[in-house]
Amino acid sequence: MRALCWEGVGSLAVRDVPEPRIRAEGDAIVEVRASSVCGSDLHLINGYLPAMREGDILGHEFMGEVVEVGPGVRSLAVGDRVVVGSVLACGGCWYCRTEQYSLCDNSNPQPVLTEKLWGHAPAGIIGYSHAAGGFAGSHAEYVRVPFADVGAFPVPAGVPDDAVVFASDAMPTGWMAADFCGLRGGEVVAVWGAGGVGQMAARSAQLLGAGRVIVIDRLPERLATAADRLGVETLNYAETDVLEALREMTAGRGLDACIEAVGMESHDVGPVYGYDRVKQAVRLQTDRPTAVRQAIMACRKGGTVSIVGVFGGFVDKFPLGAAMNKALVLRMGQMHAQRYIPMLLDRLAAGDFDPGYLATHPIPLEEGPRGYELFEKKEDACLRAVLHPTPA
C-alpha cells in the first residue's frame, strides 16, 4: 500500500509499505477515507519530538471503513464507517475506568523513554513516534487500530467524511480544552491559536456557556474565518499588545479562562521570541512557551489556564510566580478521546458543530508532502490539508 513516511528531519515521502495485519484479537483494520494533517505532526517532522525512525508512517487524525476485525471485536463489523480516536486506550485499566483515557497504562508498548523523561508513560498514540508506542500512522491506505471496541466509533449517517475526520482529534481536543475551564456561564475566555484545535476550542467554549470568546493569532485569514464562522472576537498579536488589549477588553480584571492551543513551536514577535528560538535551536530548552506565558499573565486572579498544545520537555522563563500568587488553576493533557467522541458525534449530527470548513485543502495521499508544506507555511489560506488515499 501507499503511505506518507518520515524520511528524516524536514523530509517526507510517499512510499510503498506493507499492509497492516491483525496482531491482537481486539484489532481492526480500517481503510482510510480521510486523514487530516495536524499541527502536532509538525513537531515530529521538524525533529522537536524524539524517537522517530526513517520510514515511520505519519498521521493520527482519521476516519474510514472497517475492512477486517479481530476475533475479539464485538462492537464493529466489516463495512462500518468509523472515526478513530488518535489516543489509544485499553478500556480496562484504572485510568480508563476513571475516563482518563490518555493516561492508559496498557496502550503504549514502548514506555521506557517517556517514563525516564516524565516519570510515567502516558497512552499510546497512532502515528506519533516510538515514544508513543511506535504505531503506524493514518496517512496511508490502511491502518491497524488496536483496542478497536474502545476507540473506533460508528459515524452518523449524513455527516461528510471531511467533517467527521475532525472528531478524531481536533474536536475532542478543543472540547477538553474548554471542559477544563470549568465554565458555569457568562465567562470571558481567550484562545491562543486560530488553527483547527483553537477554533474547535472556541466553539466548545461557546457551547459550554462562555459569554465572550476571544481568539488570538497573527494570520488575518484565520482570524477572519474564526470571526465569520464562530462569531468570536479576535486579536492579531502581530499588530497589537495582546496583554494590554485583553486588560482593556476585561476592564482590568483579566480573563476568566485562557486556552493554549499552540504548543511547543509557538510564534511571537519581539526579542523574547528570538531568545526562545535560539535556546530551542541549541536545545537549551525543548519547547517555546510564548502562548503559555501570555495566558498566565492575562488570566484573572483565581482563573484557569487550559493547555492542550503539545509540549515535550523543558521551557525557560516560565512565570511560576504569577501562576502561584494569582492562585491559578493549570489544567493540561492529551485529550481523552473515548470520553468525548460519542457525545461530539451526536452534536455533529445535531448541527452544533460544523467543522468541515477546516478542510480547506482536500488532496490525494500522493500529494501529502505538498499538503504539509501548505499547512506549515500557512500558504493559500490553508487551515487543514486532508489526505485522501486512493487504494489500487
N, C-alpha and C positions, 0 to 999 in steps of 0.2 A: 504494500500500500504506500501511498504518498504521505509525507508528514513534514512539517516545518521544524527544523532542528537547529539547536545551538551549536555553532562551529567554533566558538571562541569569543572573547570579549568584543562586542560590537559587530559580530558576524553571524548571519543566519543563512540557511539554505534549505530548499525543499529537496528531500531525499526519498529514495525507495528504502523502506524499512520493513521488517517482518510484521505481519498482522498479529494483534494480541490474541491470547488464548485464555480460556477459563483456567484459573490456577487454584481456586478455592471454591467450595460449594456455594458460597454466598455471592460469587461474582456474577456480573452481567457484562456482555459485550454490546456496546452501543455504536451504531452507525451515526457519525456526527453529521448533523444538518446545518448547524451554525455554531461557530466558536469565536467569541469576541477577544480582541486584544484587551489588555488591562494595564493600567499604569504601573502596578506592582511587577508586571513582567519586565518592564524596563530595568528594574533593579538587577534582575538576573542577566539580562543582555549586556548591561554596562559593567558587570563584574562587581557590584556592590554587595551581593549576597554570595557566599562561597558555595562550594560543593556542586557546581555544575561540571558536567563532563561532555566532551565532544560527542555529538550525536544525540544528546538528550532532546526529547520532543517537548516543545513548549506548549503552553495553553492550559487554562483551568476553568474558563467560564464558557459553558457549552450546553447544548441540548441536542437531541437526536432521537433515533428509533432503536428500540431493543431488537437485536438480531439473534441473541443466544443468552441463555441463563444457566447458571449452575444448578445442581440438584437441590440445593438448599434454599433457593429463592422462592418465596411464596406470594409476594405482592405484585410481581411484574410478570408479563407474558411477552413472548415474541410479537412484535408489531406495535407495542405501546410506544407512543410519543412521550418522551420524558425530558425533564430538566434535571440536571445533576448538581448537587451542592459541591463546590470545589474543595471544601474542607471535609475530610473523611472522618467517620465516626463508627465505632463498633456497635453502639446501641446498648451495650450491656455493662460497661464499667461504671464506677461510681460517678464519674464526671458526666457520662451520657445519661445516667439515670436522674441526675440533677439538672439536665438540659444545658450543661456547659460543654457542648459537643466539640468545640475547637480545642479542648483540653484533653480529649480522649486518650486514655492510657494505652490503647491497643492498636491504633490505626497507623502508627509510624514505626515501621520495622527497622529504621536506622536512627536510633535516638542518641547515639553517643556524642555527636558534635554539639547538638543543642543542649544536652544535659551538662556538658562542660561549660558551654557559653552562658546558659541561662539558669542553670540549677536543676531544671526539669525539662523534659521533652514535651512539646505540645503535639497535637494531632498531625497526621499526615495530610498532605495537600497534593492534589493531582497536578502534575507538570510543574512542580515548584522546587526542584533541586533535590539532591540526595540528602540534604539536611532535613527535608520534609518527607522523606520516605523513598525517594527515587522513583516515583510513579511516572509512567509515560503520560504525556500531556494530550490535550484535546485538539491541537492544531494538526489533525490527522483525519484519515478517512474513518478509522475505527478507534475506540478506546476501551480499555478494560476498566470496569467500575467495581471496586471491592465494596463489600457491605451494601450491596445494591438495594436490599429491602429497606435499609435505613436512610440512604442518601439519594435515591433516584425517585422522582415524583411524576406521576402522570400529568400531562398538560391538559387544561380545559380546552374543549373544542372551541374553535373560532379565534384563539389567541395566536397571532402570527409568530413564526419562528424567530424573526428578528426583534420581537418584543420580549418573548418569554426567555430568550437566552440570557437576559439580564437578571432574571430571577435566580440564576445560578450563583451570582456573586455580588454584582453592583447593588441590586435591590436589597438583599438581606444585610449587606454591609452597611448601606445607608440607613436601613431601618434600625439596626442595632445601635448605630451612632446616635440616632435620635432617642431611642429607647433608653440608652444610658443616661440621658439628660434628665430623666425623671420628671417630664413635663406634666403639669396639672391643668394648664390652660392659661393663655394670655401672655406667656413668656416672650422675651426678646432673645432670639437665637441667631448666632452668626455661624456661617460655614466657610471655612477656608478651603478653597478649591472648587472650581466650577466644571470639573470633569464629570464622568459618569457617576462615580460614587458620591461626589459632592452634591450633584443635582438630585440624586435619589435620597440623600440625607435631608436636603432641604424640603423635598416633597413629604418625606416621612414626618419631619418636624411639624409641618402644616397639619397633617392628618392626626397627629398626636396632640394637637391643641395649641401650638405656638401662636402668639398674637402677631408677631412680626418675625420675618426671616430675612437675613441679610447675607448675600453670597459675595465672597471676596476672591478676586482673581486679577490677572493682568491682561487677559485676552478679550478684546471687545466683543468678538463674535460669540464667545461662550457666555459672557455676561448678558449679552442681548438675548441669547437663547433661554437662559435661566429666567430673565425678566418676562419674556414673551410667553414661555410655556408654563411657568410656575407662578408668575405674578409676584416674585420676590423683589426686594430692594437689592441694589448691587453697589459694590465699591471696587474701583480699579486701583490696586496698590502701587502701580507704576505712576499714577497721576495724583495721588493724594496720600497724606499721612494717615494710615489706617487707624492707629490708636487714637489720634486726635479726632478723626471723623466719628469713630464709634463712641467716643466720650460725648461728643455733641449730640449724636443721634439718641443717646440714652439719658440726656440731661445730667450727665456727670456720674450717674450711678454705675454704669457698666452693664455688660451683658449678663443675662440670667444663665445662659449656657453657650458654650463655644464648642464647635465640632471641627476637628482637624482631619481633613480628608485628602492630604497631600502625600506625606511620608518622607522618606529619607533623602529624596532629591529635591526638596523644597527650594523654590526660587524666590529671590527678593531683589531689591535694588539697594545700592549703598555699600559702605565699607564693611559692615558686618557680614554681608553675604559673601564678599570677596574673601574675608577671613575664613568663613566656613568652607568655601570651595578649596582653598589652599590646604586647610587642615584635613579635609576629606581626601584630597588628591594624594597626600603623603601618608595617609592612614593614621594620622594622629587623632582623628575621630572617624567613625564609620558612617555617620548619618548627619544630615543638615537639618537642624531643628527649628528653622526660621518660623514656620507657621505655629509650632507648639509654643515658642516663646511669646509670640504675639497674642495667642489665645489666652495664655495665663495672665498676661498683663492687662488684657482687655476685659477679662471676666470680672464681674462684681464680687464683692466680698460674700463668701458663702455660696458661690455659684459652682457650676460643674463644667469641667473640661473633658470632652469625649474625644478620644484619639483612635481613629481607625485606619489612618495611613500606616503603611508598613515601615517598621524600624527594625534594624537587625543587631545593633551593637551598642555603641557608646557615643555620647554627644558632649559638647563643651558649652559652657556659658548657659547652663540650664537654670532658670530662675526659681530655684527651690525655695528661696526665702519668700518670694512673692506668693507661691502656692501655699506655703505653710502659714504665713502670717495673715493671709486673706481667708484662711480656712476653706480652701477649695477642695472639691471632690474631683479626683482624677480617675476616670474610667477608660479602659482601653482593651484592645484584644482583637484577635481574628474572629470573624463572625461565626455565630452558631447557626449554620445553615439549616440544620434539621429542625431547629426550634421555630424558625421564621418562614421558611419557604412555603409550607402548606397554606398558611394564612395569607401570604403575599400572592399566591396563585388565585385564591378566592378574590382578593382585592383587584387583581389584574382582570379577572373575568367580569367583575362588577364595574370596572372602569375607573376605580380610584387612582390607579397608576396608568400611565401611557408612555412606557419607556422606549417605545420603538423609535422615537425621534433621535435617540442617542446613536443609532446605527447609521451614521452619515455616509459610511463608505462600505457597502456590501461588496466583497470581491472574492474571486476564486482563491482557493488554497494556494495555487501555484504562484499567486502574486503576494503571498504572505510577507516576504521581505519588504516589498514596496508599501504594504499596508502598515507595517511597523514604522517605516520611515515617515510616512504621512502623519502617523499618530505621534511619534516622538517629536518631530519638528513642528507639529501643530499646523501643517500645511493644508490649504484648501478647506479651512474651517473644519478639520477632522475632529470630531468628538470621539468616535469609536469606529475602527475598521472591524467588520465582522466577516470572518473567513468561511467560505462555503466549499467544502470538499466535493469533488465530482468522482465517485468511485468508478473504476473501469468496469 
